[in-house]
Structures are given as structure tokens and as C-alpha cells.
Amino acid sequence: ISITEALALIDKAANGYIALDTHRRFIGANITARRLFLTLANQEVDEWFNIDKEPLSRVDGWLDEFDRITKNNRFEGIMKSRKLNKEKPEIERLVEHHDRFYKFIIGYLRDDRRIKGYQIIIVDETEERRYTNLLEKYNSDLEEEVEKKTEHIQEIQDKMVLGLAEMVEGRDFSTGGHIKRTSQGVKFIIEEMLEDPECRVDKHFKTLMVKAAPMHDLGKIAVDDEILRKEGKFEPWEYEIMKTHAEKGAEMVRKVLTGVEDPEFELLAENVAHYHHERMDGSGYPDHLKGDEIPYEARIMAIADVYDALVSKRCYKDKFSFEKAFEIIEEGMGTQFDESLNKYFLAARPKLEAYYSSLEDDDE
């Protein structure tokens, strides 16, 4: 079948077809193409193909791309050899024009398995595109709705965890406000760490730590009230019971968060609860971890936890001055605390003192 005969067969097809020879001379076009490009009505066979004044030809630069392909002799060797080229069409571009969408497919025109020129196929994809856009909008709206629901569920979970921590704290008359203050302490220290380009933490870590800090003493809910609320120094056996709150806190965090939180946060929060009383020299509890064996997040928590205990009034002691508290913590660097965190703790000192001073002003 000849190209002319083939064009006759597709003359009434829904898609537009334009055929050109290897020198870009016009061979023919069907009715659909002529309706889209009015100048084709005056296009003579074997004349140079020219529709560059048509509005649709200038949309999205598809014709410029076609010119580039057909004028740069890139396929000269293929044309001379007359061998079948099995490559995909060189152009497949979606064009929007007057609220309709057209896909232009430009490739080789073959006759008897030989390359005879080029063909331009124009497919009206308006309905398909509208359906796709509608589906994309539906999916986008659905994703947005799911995201809102997820955020709401996350907010509820966070409030439940914070409420549980505050309930635990409410049983201990000596540590009122401790979880909020230590969360702020953790935040101030990590903010200084973020200023150091060599430090290994990022903003995501800060978010997780501030969120996890209130859970560090959850295990105290398992400690008997007589011990938890005791005024004065613990007996050795009482202190041993009190120390169990670290391991029990890790168990609680695991039970509360497993399956409802991101595994990364789950592990971080569990480590904070479990190991915030470990010491760098191995004399801490519950597992007597030493140095880098102690999770990094627990080392940060330990400083904020002890600092709050020092500058806050407890039933068994008066609060220390800021100066004395910093002196005690600095003396403990390398033995109780991670010495590499000292510079960040010192850098956070103005923020810490301003924050705790504001709490004193509120009490007056």
C-alpha cells in the first residue's frame, strides 16, 4: 500500500495526520489535520511544508523542536541506508490550546520497511487530560485530607503522652514543672549544637528530642508513693527502688509508642528514658554504660535533667545559684557528663538563666 493510499484510509480518522518526505516536502494530510491547520487547505503536494503561522504550531515550541530534528541532518546516514529504524518517535509532547489538549507525536514515515520521510500525528487528549486532572485533584485533596487527619491524630497522641508525663509528675511533689523545664533545657542546648557545622545533629533531631524529653521520667509511675513522695534522703534500699524508674520508663515508652510512632522517634525516646542516669565513667544506672556506649540523646538529656534539679527547690534541698549549678556540671564533665557537650551547655547559659529567671518572676 502506498503512502497516498494509506492517507486515504485514515482521512476520516479522529487523529490528525500529516506526511512529509525526507526533505520536508508535503505529501498529504487528513481532514482532522486540515481542520487544525487551516493553511493546509492551500498546501500543495511536493511544496515545502510550512504551518509556522498557525496559532497551534507556535504553542509550547513543538514545531521548533520538529525543525531542529528535521533540519540538522542528524539522520542522514539512516536516510541513505534506507534501513528500518526501530527507535521510538523523537517527539511526544502535550500542548494546551484554547482549553483543549493535543499530543503531538513526530516520527519516521515508512513505506515497505523503508524510511520515506516524517509523520506528524496529532491526538486530541482533552477528555483524557481532564479526567487525569480531575483524578490528580481528587488524589491531591485526598492526600491533604489524610495529612490533616494524620496531624490531628499525632496531636492527640502527643497530648496523651504529655498528659501521662504530667500525671506522673503530679505524684512527685518535689518536681513540679520539671518535664517542661527540662524540655526547654534540651532545646537550648541543641540550638547551640545546630550552630556548629561540625556537630552531627540537625533540626529533625532537635524536634524529636524536645518531643521525647517529657517522657524521660515516665517510669516513676511504677514507684510506690511512699518512696516517690518521701521528704529527705532515701535509704539505700529506697534508692535502689527509685533507680528502677529508668528501666521501667523505657518499657512504658516502648509500649506507648510502638506501632503509633515513627521507629526513629520510638528508639530515641526509649533511650532518653532508659539511659539519662548513666554516667560517662560507668558509675551510673541502670546498666552502668560508659562513654560512647551511652546513646547521644541520653547524654544531652542528662545535662538538662541535672541542671534543672540543681537550680530548682526540692523538698530535700534549696535551689543552687546559676553560678553554682554551672560549676557543678562543669566539674562533672568527663566523669558524669559528656565533655564534648560542655561547649554547647556553656553557650546555652544565657538562654537557660533568662528562662529560669522568668519562671522566678512569674512566681513572685
SETITI-375664 format. One record per atom (N, C-alpha, C, O, CB): x, y, z. Coordinates in steps of 0.1 Angstrom, whole numbers, plus 5000, padded with zeros to 4 digits. Each point is the difference from the previous one (the first is absolute). Glycine has a CB too. Layout:
XYZ;...
//
This chain:
500949885000;499150125000;500950125000;501050015007;497149875005;501650224980;500850124999;499650105011;499049985007;501249994968;500750135027;499750105010;498750084997;499250035009;503349994995;497350014983;498850074996;498749925004;499050055004;502350064977;498849765016;498949915003;499849995015;498949995005;501549884974;500750125028;499950005015;499350125005;499249995009;502949874992;498350264994;499450125004;498550004997;499250065008;502950064989;497549834992;498649994996;499249925010;498950035004;501749994972;500049875029;499349915010;499850075013;499149975007;502049844982;499850285015;499950075013;499550144999;500150075009;501849794999;497650174980;499550144998;499050045010;500050125004;500549854972;498649945028;498950045009;500349965014;499150005008;499349984973;502849985022;500449965014;499950125009;500150114996;501449714995;498250145022;499950115010;501350075003;500050125003;498249755007;503050064988;501350065002;500450074987;499649964989;501049875028;500250284985;500550074988;501349944995;500849955008;498150255001;501349794978;501249944994;500550104989;499350054992;499949715013;502150264996;500750084990;501249924995;500849955009;498450275001;501049764977;501149924995;501050094992;499550084991;499049725008;502850195003;501050084993;501149904995;500249905006;499350315008;501249834975;501149924996;501250045007;500050085009;499049904969;502149955019;501350025007;500550154999;500950045008;499649724988;499050314994;500550144998;498950105006;500150124997;501249814982;497850025028;498950085007;499150064989;499450105002;502149955017;498349884970;499050044991;498749935003;500049885004;501850164978;497150035016;498749955004;499549884991;500150014987;499450225021;500149674998;499449884993;498550005001;499349984990;502849895014;497450155008;498550005002;499750025015;500849995009;498949874970;498950165023;499550015013;498549965000;499450014990;502250185016;498049765005;498649965001;499150125004;500550115003;500249655003;498050214994;499050115003;500250065014;500050125001;498449774984;501950035025;500150055013;501250105001;499950105006;499249685003;502050184985;501250095000;499750134993;500450115004;501149694996;497750194989;499750134992;499150095008;500050124999;500249754980;498950075030;499250085008;500850075011;499750115004;498449734992;503050105009;500850065010;500950104994;500450105007;499549695006;500650194975;500950094993;499450044987;500149934990;501949965020;497450234990;499250054989;500950024987;499549994989;498950115027;502849944986;500950024989;500349884991;500550014989;500550175024;498749704993;500249884992;499049994988;500349924991;500549965030;498150204980;499149994989;500750064987;499649964989;498450075027;503050054986;500750064988;501349944998;500850044992;498050175012;501649685004;501349944999;500049904989;499249914999;501250125026;500549994965;500149924989;501049885002;500950025008;498650184977;500249695009;500949885002;501350044993;500150064990;498049785010;503050115007;501450024996;500550155003;501150034997;498549804985;499550255024;500550135004;500649995014;499749915008;498550204978;502649995017;500650005014;499050025010;499150094999;503050014992;497949815019;499050005011;500250135008;501050025006;498949724994;499050335002;500050135008;498750035007;499050044993;502850044991;498149895029;498950045007;500450095012;499250015010;499649784983;502350275006;500650085012;499250125003;500250065011;502049864983;496850124998;499250125003;498749965007;499250085005;501850044976;498749755020;498849955007;500250015015;501149985005;498449864976;499550215026;500150015015;500449875007;500850015009;497450174990;501249714997;500449885006;501449954998;500649935008;497050014990;503050104991;501449964997;501050085009;501149955001;498250004975;500250165030;501050085008;499949965015;500850055008;499150134975;499149745020;499849975014;501049915006;500349894994;497350145002;503050005015;500949915007;501349974992;500849915005;497250005007;502250154977;501349984993;500149874993;501249964997;499850195019;498049774983;500149864994;500550014985;500849924996;497450005019;501450184978;500450014986;501550044999;500749964991;497050115002;502850015017;501450045000;500849875002;501149984994;498450255015;500049684999;500749875003;500049924987;501049934997;498450085028;499549994968;499949924988;501050064989;500649924993;496950035013;502550184994;501050064990;501449965004;500849974991;497750235006;501849805015;501449965005;500349864995;501149974995;498750195025;499349754982;500249864996;500149984985;500949924996;497950015025;500450134972;499949984985;501050084992;500249974988;497549975015;503050165003;500950094993;501549985003;500850054993;497350115006;502249765011;501449995004;500749884994;501149975004;498350145017;499949824970;500749884993;500449895010;500949924997;499850244985;498749845029;500449905010;499849864996;500749915004;498850255014;499549824973;499749864995;500449984986;499549914993;498650095023;502850084979;500449994986;500549854997;499749954989;501050295011;500149705009;500549874997;498949905000;500049914991;502050155020;496949964997;498949905000;499250024987;499649904994;500350115031;499950124971;499350024988;500649944988;499449944991;499850275019;502249804989;500749944989;499949855000;499949944989;501650265011;498649745011;500149855001;498649944998;499949894996;502050135019;497050064987;498749964998;499649885009;499149924997;501050164979;500649915035;499849895009;498950045010;499850115003;502649814995;496949985007;498950025009;500650055013;500949935006;497649894983;501050295016;500450055013;498949965011;498950044998;502450154991;499149745021;499049965010;500050095012;499349965010;501149814982;500250345008;500050095011;498550065002;499250004991;503350065005;497349995016;498750065003;499950144993;501150054996;498849835027;498950174976;499950144994;500950105007;500249995012;497449954981;502950154999;500950105006;499350105009;500650065009;500949914971;497350055017;499250105008;498749945005;499349934992;501850264996;498649835024;498649975005;499750115010;500449995012;499849754984;499150365000;499850125008;498550035002;499350004990;503050095003;497349945019;498650055003;499950154999;500850075006;498849725008;499450264978;499950144998;498650045003;499049944996;502750064986;498250115026;498650065003;499750124991;500950094999;499449835025;498650084970;499650104991;498550025000;499249914997;502850044988;497650175019;498550045000;499249895009;499049954995;501350174982;500249865035;499449915009;499949854995;499249925006;499550275002;502149784982;500149864996;501449955001;500950084999;497149954986;502249845016;501349945001;500349914988;499249924997;500750105028;501250014969;500549924988;501349945003;500950065005;497850084979;501449735012;501349935001;500649994986;499449944991;499949935030;501950194977;500749994987;501049885001;500950005009;498850254987;500249664995;500949894998;500750014987;499449994990;499249865025;502750174985;500750024988;501149894998;500849985009;498850274992;500349684988;500949894998;500349984985;499750094992;499549815029;501349994976;500349974986;498849954992;499149935006;503350015001;497650094981;499049944991;500649894992;501050024993;497750205006;500749665001;500749894994;499049944989;498850005001;502549955020;499350004969;499349944989;500849874995;501150024996;497950214997;500449665009;500749874996;501349995008;501049974995;498050044982;500850025036;501149995010;501250094997;501149975004;498249794999;500550344989;501050104998;499550145005;498950034999;501949844981;500250215024;499750135005;499750094988;500950024991;500549955030;497450094978;499750084989;499950155004;499950094991;498949724998;501150225024;499950145004;499550005014;500549925009;499050154968;499750035026;499550025014;498550005000;499350034991;502850105014;497449845007;498550015002;499850075013;500749995010;498849804978;499550305012;499550075012;498649955003;499150014992;502350205002;498549735018;498749955005;499550095011;500750035009;499949734985;498250295004;499450095010;498849935007;499049974993;501850244994;499349775026;499049925007;499350105010;500750065008;500649724990;497450235001;499250095009;499849925013;499349905001;499650224980;501849925029;500049935013;499350095011;500249985012;501949904982;497050215001;499350095009;499249925011;500250035012;499650144970;499449745014;499249935010;500949915009;499750005013;498449994971;502949955011;500949925008;500750095010;500249965012;500149874970;500150295013;500850095009;499150055011;500450025011;501050044970;497449985015;499050055010;499849895011;499950035012;499050124971;500949735012;499849895010;501349995009;499849985012;498649904972;502750125010;501349995007;500150125010;500449985012;500749914969;498650235015;500050125009;499049985011;500350035012;500450124969;498249805016;498949985010;500549895010;499850025012;498450044972;502449835011;500649905009;501150055008;500149975012;499249864971;501650255011;501150065008;499550095011;500550005011;500949994968;497650095018;499450095010;499449925011;500150035012;499550144971;499749725013;499449925010;501049935009;499950005013;498249954972;503050005009;501149945008;500750115009;500349975011;500049864971;499850295012;500750115008;499150035012;500550025011;500650074968;497649935018;499150035011;499949895011;500050025012;498650114972;501549745011;500049895009;501250005008;500049975012;498649904972;502650155010;501350005007;500050115011;500449995011;500749924969;498350215016;499950115009;499249975012;500350035012;500050134969;498549775016;499149965011;500749905009;499850015012;498250044973;502749855009;500649905008;501150065009;500249975011;499349864971;501250275012;501150075007;499450075012;500650005011;500850034968;497550045019;499350075011;499649915011;500250025012;499050154972;500249715012;499649905010;501249955007;499949985012;498149964973;503150035008;501249955006;500550105010;500449965011;500149904968;499650265017;500550115009;499150015013;500550015011;500450114969;497849865018;499150015011;500249885010;500050025012;498350104973;501949765009;500249885008;501450025007;500149965012;498549894972;502450205009;501350025006;499950105012;500649985010;500549974968;498150155020;499850105010;499349945013;500450035011;499450154971;499349745015;499349935011;501049915008;500049995012;497850014975;503049925005;501049915006;501050085008;500349965011;499449884970;500750275014;501050095007;499450055013;500750005011;500450064968;497749985021;499350055012;499849895010;500150025012;498750164974;500949705009;499849895009;501349965007;500049985012;498249944973;502950085008;501349975006;500450115010;500549975011;500249914968;499150255017;500350115009;499149995012;500550035011;500350114970;498049835017;499149995011;500449895010;499950015012;498250074974;502349815008;500549885008;501250055008;500249975012;498949864972;501950245010;501250055007;499650095011;500650005011;500749974968;497850125018;499550105011;499349935011;500150045012;499750144971;499549715014;499349925011;501049945009;499949995012;498249974972;503049985009;501149945008;500650115009;500349975012;500149864970;499950285012;500750115008;499150055011;500550045011;500750034968;497549925019;499050055010;500149915013;499650055011;498950044971;502049795017;500249915011;501250045009;500149965011;498749854976;502250265006;501250035007;500050155004;500250094991;501049734995;498550205026;499850145005;501350094998;499950125001;498449795015;502850024983;501350085000;500450054986;501050074999;499749805021;498750084970;500550034986;499050074991;500049984988;501549835015;497650275003;499050074992;500650084989;500950085002;497649935017;501049984968;500550074989;501349954994;500650064991;498350135019;501649704995;501349954996;500049964985;501050034993;499449895031;498650024971;500049954987;500050124990;500749994989;498149805018;500550314996;500050124991;501350075000;500550044989;497149995014;503049985009;501350075001;501149924993;500850064993;498450055028;500849764981;501149924993;499850004985;501050004993;499249865028;498650154974;499850004986;500650134994;500650004990;497349875013;501950245005;500650134995;501549995001;500750054991;497350075017;502549825003;501549995001;500649924988;501050044995;498749975030;499649884971;500549924989;499950084987;501050004992;498249795019;499850294988;499850084988;501150114999;500650024989;496949955012;502950095010;501050115000;501449944996;500750064993;498050075024;501649754989;501349944997;500149964986;501050024993;499149905031;498850014970;500149964986;500050124991;500649994989;498249805017;500650324997;500150124992;501450044998;500450054990;497350025018;503149925003;501450044999;500849904992;500950034993;498950085029;499849764979;500649904992;499850024985;500949974991;498849875028;499150214977;499750024986;500850114994;500250014988;497549925017;502850165004;500950114995;501449954996;500750074993;498050095021;501649724990;501349944997;500049924988;499449895000;501250115025;500050044964;499949924987;500749865002;499749914992;500350304995;500849775023;500749875002;499149905009;500349895001;501950234996;496849945008;499149925009;499149914992;499650034989;500550155029;499649704987;499349904992;498550005001;499349924995;502749945008;497450245004;498650015002;499450094989;500750084995;499549875030;498550044973;499350094991;498650045006;499749965012;501449934968;498250195013;498750055005;499049895003;499250005010;501250214977;499749685005;499149895003;500349935013;499149965007;500750004968;501550035028;500449945013;499550095011;499549955011;502549954979;498150235009;499550105010;498549975002;499650005012;502250174982;497449824996;498649985001;499749875008;499150005009;500550134969;501149775018;499849875007;500450015015;499349955009;501149934969;500750185025;500550015014;499050085009;499749965011;502750024980;497250145004;499150085007;498749935003;499350015011;501750204979;498649715000;498749925002;500249885010;499149965007;500350114969;501849875024;500349895008;500350035014;499849925010;501149974970;499750235023;500550045013;498949985011;500349955011;501250214978;497249885009;499049985011;499849865004;499549985011;499450224980;501649705001;499849865003;501149945008;499949885003;498750104977;502450105024;501249945006;499749945013;500849915005;500650254982;497649895021;499749955013;498749925001;499549985011;501850214998;498249764980;498849935000;500049885009;498949965006;500750114971;501549875025;500149885008;499750025015;499849915008;501950014976;498350215020;499750035014;498549965004;499749995012;502050204987;497549794991;498649965002;500049865007;499049975007;500250174974;501949785017;500049875006;500750005014;500149895006;500050024971;500350215028;500750015013;498950035011;499150084998;503150004991;497949855022;499050025011;500050145005;501050075001;499349695005;498550294997;499850145005;500950035012;500550115001;497249894990;502449905018;500850035012;501450034997;500750085008;497849765005;502150104977;501350034996;500150134991;500850095002;499849665000;498550254989;500050114990;499850145007;500550104996;498649744986;500050165028;499750135007;500750025013;499750095008;498149894982;503249935013;500850015012;500850135001;500650044990;499549715011;499850325010;500750125002;501449965007;500049935010;497850214992;503249914993;501349975005;500749894992;499649964990;499650105033;502049904983;500849914992;499549855001;499449965010;502550194996;498349784983;499549864999;500949915008;501250025001;497850034976;500449855028;500849895006;500649924988;499450014989;499149975032;502549954981;500749934989;499049914992;500050004988;502150005025;497049924994;499149924994;498950084992;499549954989;500949875029;499250294987;499150094994;500650064987;499350014989;499650055033;502349974978;500750064989;500149894989;499850034988;501550135026;498949714989;500049904990;498749984993;499949984988;501849915026;497250134994;498749994994;499850124991;499449994989;499749895030;501350244986;499850124992;500849994986;499550054990;500250085032;501449814978;500849994988;499349914990;500450014988;501750025025;497049894990;499349914991;499250084990;499549954990;500549875027;499750314986;499250084991;500550014986;499350024990;499950105030;502249874979;500650024987;499649884991;499650024988;502350115022;498349754994;499749884992;498549994998;499649974989;502549925020;497150145001;498649994999;499450104991;499149984992;500849935031;500850214977;499650114991;500249964985;499250034992;501450145026;500549764979;500349964987;498949904995;499650004989;502950035015;497149885005;499049904997;498750074997;499349964991;501849875024;498650274993;498750074998;500050084986;499049994993;500750035032;501450044973;500250084987;499849904988;499350034991;502250145020;499149724990;499949904990;498549954998;499649994988;502849935017;496950065005;498649964999;499150114995;499149974992;501349875027;499950284985;499150114996;500250044986;499150034993;501050055030;501249914972;500350054987;500149904989;499850044988;501450135023;499049704992;500149904989;498849994992;498949985005;502649895010;498750154972;498949994990;499250134998;499250004990;500649775017;500450335001;499350134998;501050114997;499650114997;498649815018;503150064987;501050104997;501049954991;500249884997;499450215025;501250004972;501149974991;501049925008;500450045011;499250174975;501049685008;501049925008;501250085004;500549975011;498749844976;501250305006;501150085004;499750075013;500850015009;499950024967;498150035025;499650075012;499849905011;500450035012;498650154975;500549715010;499749905010;501349965007;500149995012;498049924975;503050065005;501349965006;500650115008;500549985011;499849864970;499650295013;500650115007;499450025014;500650025010;499950094967;498149895023;499350025012;500349895011;500150035012;498150094975;501949765008;500349895009;501450025006;500249975011;498349884975;502550195005;501350025005;500150115011;500749995010;500249934968;498450195019;499950115009;499549965014;500650035010;499150134971;499249765019;499549955013;500949905007;500150005012;497650044978;502949875002;500849895005;501350045006;500549955010;498449914974;501850245009;501450025003;500450145004;501250035001;499249804983;498650255020;500350145004;500750015013;500550115004;497649974983;502049815021;500750005012;501449924999;500749985010;497150035002;502649954976;501349944998;501150115001;499750124998;499349694988;502250155018;501150095001;501149964991;500249884997;499150175027;501550054972;501149974990;501049915006;500749924993;498950304997;500649785023;501049915007;499449865003;500849925006;500350295003;497749774988;499449875002;499449985013;499549895003;502150024982;498350195023;499549995014;498550035001;499450005011;502850054998;497149974980;498650035000;499149885000;500549895003;500150324985;498249815009;499049895000;499050024989;499950114995;500349865030;499249924970;499849875006;501149894995;500249905006;497450154997;503149984986;500849904994;501550035001;500849934994;497350034990;502250155023;501550035002;500750024986;501149954999;498949935023;499350184969;500650034987;501150105002;500050085009;497949864978;503150065003;501150095002;500350074986;499949934990;501149925029;499450284982;500450074988;499049994988;498850035002;503549935005;498250004981;499250004988;499049895000;499149994991;502850104997;498149825022;499049905002;498650075003;499049944997;502749895011;498450284998;498850085004;499450074987;500850074994;500049965030;498049954972;499450064989;500250165001;499850055011;498549764986;502050254992;500350144999;498850085006;500250105007;501349874973;497349995017;498850085004;499949995016;499550105006;499349854972;501649945027;499949985015;501150095007;499850055011;499349724986;502050254996;501150095006;499550145000;500350085010;501449764982;497650204998;499450145000;499050025010;499950105008;500549924968;498749885025;498950005010;500650015014;499450075009;499149804976;502650065018;500649995013;500450145005;499850045012;501049734984;499750314995;500550145004;498850095004;500050065010;502049914975;496950035006;498850085003;499349955012;499550085008;500349964968;500249835027;499349945011;500750055013;499450045010;499949764976;502050185015;500850045012;500050155002;499950045012;501549764985;498750274992;500050155002;498750055006;500050085009;501549944971;497449925016;498750045006;499949965014;499550075009;499449904969;501649915025;500049955014;500850105009;499750025012;500049744981;501450295002;500950095008;499450135002;500050065012;501949824979;497550184999;499550145002;498550015004;499550115001;502149964981;497849815021;498750005005;499949965015;500949925004;498350024973;499850115030;499949965014;499349875001;499049974993;500850275014;500749675001;499549875003;499749995015;500550085008;500749824972;498050005023;499649995014;501249965009;500050025012;497749904981;503450035001;501149965008;501250104998;501149985005;498249784992;500550354995;501150104999;499450134995;499050014994;502649805001;499250305007;499750124994;500650014986;500949924997;499150195025;499649984970;500650014986;501350065001;500350095008;497449934982;503249945000;501350064999;499950124991;499150014992;502049765011;499950324998;500150114991;500449954986;500649894999;500050275021;499249924970;500449974987;501549974999;500549914994;497650234997;502649955016;501549995000;500449865006;500949944994;499350315008;499249715009;500449885007;499649884991;500749904999;499050215024;499149904971;499649894991;500949974988;500349894997;497350175010;502850054987;501049994989;501349945004;500749934994;498150264995;501649865023;501349955006;499949855002;501049934997;499450295014;498549734995;499949865003;500049914987;500649904999;498150165022;500549994969;499949924988;501450014992;500449894995;497150165004;503250065001;501350004994;501049915007;500849944993;498750305000;500449755020;500949915007;499749854997;500849925000;499350255018;498649814978;499649864996;500349964986;499749894996;498650135021;502250084975;500249974986;501249904999;501150015006;498150224987;500549664999;501049904999;499849885009;500449894996;501250284997;497849855018;499749895009;498549975000;499649884998;502450185017;497250044988;498649985000;499450044986;499149934995;500850125030;500650054970;499450054987;501049994988;501249995002;497350175012;500949854974;500849994988;500850144999;499350104998;499149734990;502950165012;500850135000;499850074987;500250124999;501449775017;498150044973;499950064987;498750094999;499950084991;501349734999;497950175020;498850085000;500250135008;499150085001;499549714996;502550225010;500250115009;499950144994;499450095005;502049765008;499250164975;500050134993;498650044996;499750124999;502649834992;496949965006;498650034996;499250045013;499150094999;501049754981;500250095031;499350035012;500450145005;499150085004;500949685002;501250284993;500550135004;499450114990;499650115005;502549795004;497950074978;499450094991;498550035002;499550104997;502249824986;497649975023;498650025003;499750075013;498950025003;500749774983;501550245021;499850055014;499150135000;499150005008;503149904998;498050204985;499250125001;498549964998;499150065007;502850074984;497849785000;498649964998;499449935012;498950035004;501649954971;500349935030;499649925012;499750105012;498949985006;502449824986;499650295011;499850095011;498950094998;499250035009;503249964996;497450064983;498950094997;498749935002;499050055005;502450084979;498549745011;498849925001;499649975015;498950035004;501649874973;500550065030;499749975015;499750125008;499250005009;502349804989;499250314998;499750135007;498550044997;499450065009;503150014989;497149914990;498650044997;499049925008;498950055003;501850014974;499649815026;499249925008;499950055014;498949995006;501649814980;500650255019;500050065014;499250125000;499350035010;503049884994;497750174985;499250135000;498649965000;499150075006;502750054982;497849775005;498649964999;499549965014;498850015003;501549924973;500650015032;499649955013;499850125010;499249985010;502049814986;499450325002;499950115010;498750084999;499850095007;502749934991;
//
